[in-house]
Amino acid sequence: MADKENIMENQVVGAVSTAVNLVPLAKALAIGLTGIGAALGIGMVGAKAMESIGRNPEATGKILVPMLIVSAFAEAVAIYGLVIAFSIK
């Protein structure tokens, strides 16, 4: 009977020790997805701004400032993802 209990204990300990650590995956996803999202957002903003400047070059001053503000907000999303990744334990 004691042998049976020892075998069961060893199986349980073995199962716990082979558990997968998902923290690195969570950190990679947090950084990667927010980075991709920020890159897509900045790319779209830049493309549309250049397109609108190409159609109306006199509006460059009116387009540039809002483009930079929106780009800063999109970059802030990537920074939030980085902060979240660092806070995951």
N, C-alpha and C positions, 0 to 999 in steps of 0.2 A: 504494500500500500504506500509506503514511504517513497519507493522508487517512482511510482506513478505520479505522486505529488511533485517530486523533483523534476520529472520530465515536463509536467505541465508548467511549472514555474520557469523552466528554461525556455519553453516555447513562447511564453508571454514576454519574457525579457528580450528574447530574440526578435519578436515582432516589434517591440517598442524601439529597439536600437536600429532597426532598418527603416524607420519612418523617414519620409522625405522632407527636407527643409525647404519650404516654399518662400522663405523671406527673400532670397536673392531674385527669384522670379517676380515677386511682387514689386521689388524695387526697380527691376529692369522694365517691367510693364509701366510703372508710374512715370519713369523718366522717358521711356521710348514713346509712349502714346501721347504724352503732353508735348514732347518735342516734335513729333510728326504733325500734331494738330496746330502747333504754333507755326511751323514751317509752311504748312498749307495756307493758313490764314494770312501770313505775311506775303507769301507768293501771290495769292489772289488779290490782295490789296495793292501790291506793287504793280501787278499786271494791269489791273483796271485803271490805276492812276496813270500809268504810262500811256495806256490807250486813250484816256480822256485828254491828256496833255497833247498827244498826237493829233487828236481831232480839233482841239482848241488851244493852241499854244499860249494865247493871252491869259488863260485861266491858271497858269502854272502856280502863281502865288496862292490862289484860293484852294488849289488841290493839294499842294505840298504839306501844309500844316495838318489838315485832317488825316492825311495819309500817315504822317509820322506819329500822330496820336494813336491811331488805330494799330499801327505796328507796335507801339510800346505796350498797348493793352494785350495784344497777342503774345508778345514776348513775356509779359507778366504771367501768363498762363503756364508757360514752360518753367518759369522760376518757381511757381507754386507747386508744380509737379516735382521739381527737384527737392523742395523743402519737404514735401510729403514723403518722398523716397528716403530722405535722411531720417525722418521721424519713425519710419517703420522699424520695429524691433524684431 
